[in-house]
Amino acid sequence: MQNRINIKNKRAYFDYEILEKYTAGLILTGTEIKSVRTGKVSLGDSFCYIKEGEVFVKNMNIAEYKFASHYNHDPNRDKKLLLEKQEIRKLLRKTRETGLTLIALRLFISDRGYAKLDIALAKGKKLYDKRESIKQKDNKRQLDRMQKHH
């Protein structure tokens, strides 16, 4: 069975400078994983926070599963992430001392059938950084176009 669930947070690369990436497992309910497998997830404004030695993802919207009865899940509840203790301590230290944040980059289903979330330690870009990113992207596109014609 080929798995094609690969939901990306496209704004993350535009709004943030990615410093380190981690892959974390997700604790989901039955209707949530069914909804993920149909691709009904939005990572738009999602971010992670650490509370009492555990990492949670907030604002990750998993749409209600349409075939579920009245036992459906809350689409906007905070989901717990599974990371190793030393990784959590390292992330907690880095987010506390500097202006870094944890953001969700990509949600996918692993080969073993588990939902995984790629998270990143990131630094917010200023407006002029964003302009610079756009400029670099345009220049690269023009160079590719020139090479293609020659």
Backbone bond lengths (Angstrom), bond angles and torsions (degrees), N, CA, C in turn:
res aa  C-N    CA-C-N  psi(-1)  N-CA   C-N-CA  omega(-1)  CA-C   N-CA-C  phi
1 M - - - 1.459 - - 1.532 109.86 -
2 Q 1.292 116.65 118.34 1.467 121.42 179.80 1.523 109.63 -83.78
3 N 1.321 116.44 128.55 1.455 120.71 -177.44 1.525 110.11 -100.93
4 R 1.321 117.24 128.37 1.454 120.56 -174.71 1.529 113.39 -119.75
5 I 1.316 117.84 15.68 1.462 119.55 179.33 1.526 108.73 -79.81
6 N 1.313 115.89 115.44 1.458 122.20 -179.14 1.529 107.23 -151.97
7 I 1.329 116.49 86.06 1.455 121.71 -175.36 1.522 108.36 -98.59
8 K 1.343 116.31 123.11 1.459 121.27 -174.84 1.521 111.36 -110.43
9 N 1.328 114.79 151.88 1.450 122.50 173.19 1.528 106.38 -98.63
10 K 1.326 116.65 93.91 1.460 121.23 -173.75 1.522 112.96 -69.09
11 R 1.324 117.36 -30.24 1.471 120.47 -179.12 1.520 112.03 -70.92
12 A 1.323 117.23 -23.69 1.463 120.80 -175.58 1.523 111.59 -58.60
13 Y 1.322 117.70 -44.19 1.463 120.73 -177.91 1.529 111.60 -71.03
14 F 1.327 116.68 -24.27 1.460 120.52 179.43 1.529 110.97 -83.14
15 D 1.334 117.10 -41.01 1.459 121.51 -175.21 1.525 113.98 -86.93
16 Y 1.348 117.26 -19.68 1.461 120.11 -174.04 1.523 111.86 -131.12
17 E 1.323 114.38 154.82 1.457 121.70 171.41 1.527 105.60 -99.66
18 I 1.339 117.19 116.54 1.460 122.60 -174.60 1.529 109.15 -80.31
19 L 1.344 116.65 126.44 1.456 121.37 -178.75 1.533 112.14 -103.92
20 E 1.324 117.26 -49.94 1.474 121.74 179.68 1.511 109.14 -138.92
21 K 1.345 115.95 145.77 1.468 120.90 178.62 1.522 110.40 -116.31
22 Y 1.324 115.18 146.04 1.461 122.41 176.61 1.525 108.18 -136.95
23 T 1.329 116.05 151.25 1.461 120.79 174.02 1.520 107.59 -112.76
24 A 1.326 115.50 126.02 1.461 121.03 -177.03 1.524 110.02 -123.72
25 G 1.322 115.58 147.84 1.457 120.71 172.94 1.519 108.91 -79.97
26 L 1.328 116.60 161.77 1.463 121.88 -179.74 1.525 109.42 -121.66
27 I 1.314 116.56 141.26 1.459 119.91 172.52 1.523 106.66 -97.53
28 L 1.327 116.42 113.63 1.461 122.24 -177.22 1.529 110.52 -124.24
29 T 1.328 115.21 156.39 1.468 119.71 174.01 1.530 108.60 -84.62
30 G 1.307 116.98 173.45 1.464 121.65 -177.39 1.507 114.09 -60.29
31 T 1.341 117.06 -45.67 1.466 119.19 -179.57 1.522 111.52 -71.07
32 E 1.343 116.70 -28.21 1.469 119.20 178.50 1.521 111.28 -67.36
33 I 1.319 118.24 -45.19 1.468 120.20 -178.80 1.523 110.47 -66.32
34 K 1.323 116.94 -34.45 1.474 119.45 177.11 1.525 110.46 -65.41
35 S 1.325 116.30 -39.27 1.461 120.79 178.08 1.528 111.01 -67.86
36 V 1.339 117.07 -37.53 1.473 121.34 177.43 1.525 109.56 -63.24
37 R 1.330 116.62 -42.56 1.468 120.06 -178.50 1.519 112.44 -65.86
38 T 1.342 118.04 -21.73 1.463 120.32 174.10 1.533 111.60 -89.80
39 G 1.349 116.86 -2.85 1.463 120.97 175.64 1.511 114.96 84.25
40 K 1.311 118.74 19.22 1.468 122.30 -176.02 1.530 111.52 -93.71
41 V 1.343 115.46 62.33 1.466 120.89 -177.36 1.522 109.50 -130.87
42 S 1.330 115.71 142.49 1.456 121.24 175.42 1.524 109.20 -124.16
43 L 1.327 116.43 124.27 1.465 121.85 179.44 1.524 112.04 -102.73
44 G 1.314 117.06 6.33 1.465 123.06 -172.12 1.510 117.38 -36.64
45 D 1.321 119.16 -68.19 1.464 122.42 -175.34 1.518 111.77 -106.98
46 S 1.317 117.46 22.97 1.463 119.34 -173.51 1.521 112.32 -76.57
47 F 1.313 114.77 144.29 1.460 122.33 176.83 1.522 108.02 -146.49
48 C 1.322 116.35 166.00 1.456 120.75 -178.68 1.522 110.16 -113.89
49 Y 1.318 114.87 151.46 1.462 119.88 174.79 1.521 108.67 -140.18
50 I 1.332 115.62 157.60 1.464 121.55 -177.95 1.522 107.84 -111.45
51 K 1.332 115.46 126.54 1.462 121.17 -179.60 1.516 108.41 -136.03
52 E 1.329 116.43 120.49 1.466 123.23 177.77 1.533 112.38 53.76
53 G 1.320 116.43 44.76 1.456 121.04 176.40 1.513 115.19 75.91
54 E 1.331 117.18 11.86 1.467 121.17 178.46 1.519 108.64 -126.85
55 V 1.334 116.09 149.02 1.461 121.18 -178.45 1.525 108.79 -105.56
56 F 1.328 115.72 134.03 1.460 122.18 179.00 1.520 109.11 -125.70
57 V 1.330 115.98 151.58 1.461 120.32 174.63 1.533 107.02 -109.41
58 K 1.320 115.75 132.77 1.466 122.36 -177.10 1.525 109.05 -115.41
59 N 1.318 116.39 150.77 1.477 124.73 178.33 1.527 113.41 66.24
60 M 1.328 118.52 19.26 1.464 120.37 172.61 1.522 106.44 -90.12
61 N 1.314 116.08 110.67 1.463 120.49 -174.55 1.532 110.43 -90.98
62 I 1.324 116.02 116.18 1.460 121.73 172.79 1.526 105.48 -108.36
63 A 1.324 116.63 112.44 1.468 121.41 -175.47 1.525 110.65 -59.88
64 E 1.341 115.51 151.34 1.458 119.43 178.08 1.522 109.81 -62.20
65 Y 1.333 115.48 145.38 1.457 121.09 -179.84 1.519 107.73 -78.60
66 K 1.340 117.15 122.11 1.465 119.71 -170.10 1.523 113.76 -71.69
67 F 1.341 118.91 -18.86 1.457 120.46 -179.74 1.527 112.71 -94.09
68 A 1.335 117.33 1.96 1.470 120.47 -178.65 1.523 110.26 -81.98
69 S 1.326 115.20 155.90 1.466 120.18 177.27 1.526 108.77 -85.04
70 H 1.295 117.72 -146.58 1.462 121.17 -178.65 1.530 112.17 -75.51
71 Y 1.332 118.20 0.81 1.468 122.30 177.64 1.528 112.08 -92.47
72 N 1.312 117.32 29.45 1.464 120.51 -178.35 1.525 110.70 -74.07
73 H 1.338 116.52 163.43 1.464 122.06 -177.15 1.527 111.82 -90.63
74 D 1.316 115.71 164.63 1.465 122.81 173.40 1.532 107.44 -80.99
75 P 1.332 119.58 118.53 1.469 121.58 -173.92 1.524 114.48 -61.27
76 N 1.323 118.24 -27.79 1.464 120.58 -174.28 1.523 114.88 -108.64
77 R 1.309 117.73 16.64 1.476 118.25 -179.01 1.529 109.75 -68.58
78 D 1.336 115.56 154.83 1.464 120.45 178.19 1.525 108.91 -75.67
79 K 1.327 116.49 130.24 1.469 121.01 -178.29 1.525 109.20 -102.22
80 K 1.326 115.45 137.84 1.464 120.86 -179.84 1.522 109.27 -82.10
81 L 1.346 115.72 137.95 1.451 121.89 178.08 1.519 109.63 -103.71
82 L 1.319 115.81 149.23 1.455 121.66 179.40 1.523 109.53 -106.39
83 L 1.328 115.30 111.19 1.465 122.41 176.62 1.524 107.69 -133.80
84 E 1.323 115.93 161.36 1.458 119.57 177.47 1.533 109.98 -74.87
85 K 1.352 114.99 152.11 1.470 120.11 -174.88 1.517 113.40 -57.21
86 Q 1.352 116.81 -41.86 1.467 117.97 -178.54 1.522 111.12 -67.83
87 E 1.349 118.25 -32.05 1.467 121.01 176.10 1.525 110.14 -66.48
88 I 1.334 116.39 -42.56 1.467 120.56 179.98 1.529 110.26 -63.29
89 R 1.334 117.19 -43.11 1.471 120.63 178.90 1.524 110.87 -62.21
90 K 1.325 116.35 -42.70 1.470 121.39 179.54 1.532 110.43 -62.51
91 L 1.352 116.76 -45.30 1.461 121.14 179.61 1.523 111.07 -64.64
92 L 1.326 116.89 -40.95 1.458 120.98 179.69 1.528 110.17 -61.80
93 R 1.326 116.25 -44.05 1.462 121.46 179.55 1.531 110.87 -61.67
94 K 1.322 116.63 -46.18 1.471 120.35 -176.62 1.529 112.59 -70.38
95 T 1.329 117.91 -35.76 1.472 119.23 -179.89 1.524 111.31 -74.93
96 R 1.337 116.94 -27.40 1.470 119.72 179.47 1.518 112.96 -75.09
97 E 1.348 117.12 -46.00 1.460 118.95 -171.19 1.523 113.90 -79.77
98 T 1.323 118.66 -34.16 1.472 119.74 -178.70 1.522 109.81 -117.84
99 G 1.316 116.72 176.65 1.462 121.40 -178.51 1.513 112.79 -82.77
100 L 1.322 116.94 43.30 1.459 120.64 -178.81 1.527 110.25 -96.41
101 T 1.315 115.97 156.41 1.457 121.57 179.61 1.521 109.66 -136.25
102 L 1.325 116.03 163.42 1.467 121.80 177.03 1.516 108.21 -106.30
103 I 1.332 116.35 126.24 1.462 120.05 179.42 1.526 109.94 -126.98
104 A 1.326 115.18 154.42 1.462 121.31 177.10 1.524 108.46 -87.44
105 L 1.336 116.34 129.13 1.468 120.81 -178.84 1.523 112.74 -101.84
106 R 1.350 116.29 -44.87 1.460 118.82 -170.53 1.523 109.39 -154.95
107 L 1.321 116.17 138.17 1.464 122.62 174.90 1.516 107.65 -113.11
108 F 1.329 116.76 131.45 1.459 120.12 179.59 1.518 110.03 -148.35
109 I 1.322 115.93 167.27 1.463 122.29 176.15 1.526 106.72 -104.00
110 S 1.334 116.79 126.93 1.465 121.28 -178.16 1.531 110.54 -72.42
111 D 1.325 115.38 171.96 1.467 120.73 178.54 1.523 111.77 -61.06
112 R 1.327 116.54 -28.81 1.458 120.81 -179.52 1.529 112.62 -86.89
113 G 1.334 117.03 0.58 1.463 120.76 175.23 1.517 115.28 94.25
114 Y 1.335 117.57 8.89 1.460 120.56 -179.90 1.516 111.32 -94.32
115 A 1.330 116.63 146.95 1.462 121.60 175.55 1.517 108.27 -77.52
116 K 1.330 116.76 129.44 1.468 122.49 179.93 1.519 108.65 -126.38
117 L 1.317 115.54 148.95 1.450 121.54 179.90 1.523 108.68 -126.77
118 D 1.338 116.03 123.68 1.465 120.38 173.30 1.521 106.68 -84.21
119 I 1.337 115.74 121.87 1.462 119.95 176.98 1.520 108.19 -116.45
120 A 1.322 115.93 160.93 1.463 119.65 -177.79 1.513 110.72 -138.90
121 L 1.319 114.10 144.27 1.454 121.57 169.33 1.523 104.28 -83.79
122 A 1.324 116.92 119.53 1.460 119.76 -171.10 1.516 111.69 -135.20
123 K 1.326 113.95 158.24 1.456 122.33 177.80 1.525 107.20 -118.91
124 G 1.320 117.44 129.98 1.465 121.49 -178.73 1.517 112.37 -63.56
125 K 1.322 116.65 138.57 1.467 120.90 178.44 1.526 109.60 -87.37
126 K 1.294 115.09 146.21 1.458 120.83 173.00 1.525 107.89 -83.88
127 L 1.334 115.92 167.97 1.464 120.96 -177.79 1.525 111.82 -57.85
128 Y 1.338 117.26 -42.23 1.465 119.19 -178.86 1.527 111.54 -68.11
129 D 1.354 117.81 -29.75 1.468 120.57 174.90 1.527 110.37 -64.96
130 K 1.330 115.88 -40.12 1.464 120.28 179.86 1.522 110.53 -64.56
131 R 1.354 115.41 -41.36 1.474 119.67 178.29 1.523 109.88 -61.42
132 E 1.329 115.91 -40.98 1.466 121.45 179.34 1.533 110.20 -63.20
133 S 1.333 117.27 -41.54 1.471 121.48 178.75 1.525 110.73 -61.43
134 I 1.325 115.88 -42.78 1.467 120.51 179.66 1.523 109.92 -64.02
135 K 1.336 116.53 -42.72 1.459 121.53 179.59 1.531 111.12 -60.85
136 Q 1.348 116.34 -45.72 1.459 120.71 179.67 1.530 111.15 -63.30
137 K 1.322 116.95 -39.87 1.458 121.09 179.60 1.529 111.14 -64.11
138 D 1.345 115.70 -42.74 1.468 120.53 178.52 1.526 111.01 -63.83
139 N 1.331 116.76 -43.92 1.470 120.46 178.95 1.519 111.40 -61.34
140 K 1.319 116.65 -42.51 1.470 120.97 179.65 1.528 110.20 -63.61
141 R 1.321 116.14 -41.66 1.465 121.02 179.58 1.529 110.65 -62.80
142 Q 1.332 116.38 -41.91 1.465 120.33 179.12 1.532 110.90 -65.54
143 L 1.327 117.52 -42.59 1.464 120.97 177.90 1.531 111.20 -61.15
144 D 1.340 116.30 -44.33 1.473 120.32 178.22 1.521 110.90 -60.62
145 R 1.337 116.22 -40.25 1.456 121.23 179.52 1.532 111.10 -64.29
146 M 1.343 115.24 -41.98 1.472 120.44 179.81 1.522 110.61 -64.36
147 Q 1.329 117.13 -42.42 1.461 121.18 -179.63 1.515 111.47 -67.30
148 K 1.305 116.71 -33.69 1.448 120.98 -178.66 1.537 111.04 -66.94
149 H 1.355 115.70 -37.30 1.477 120.11 -178.12 1.514 112.67 -77.67
150 H 1.326 119.09 -18.04 1.462 120.78 -177.86 1.486 112.46 -102.79
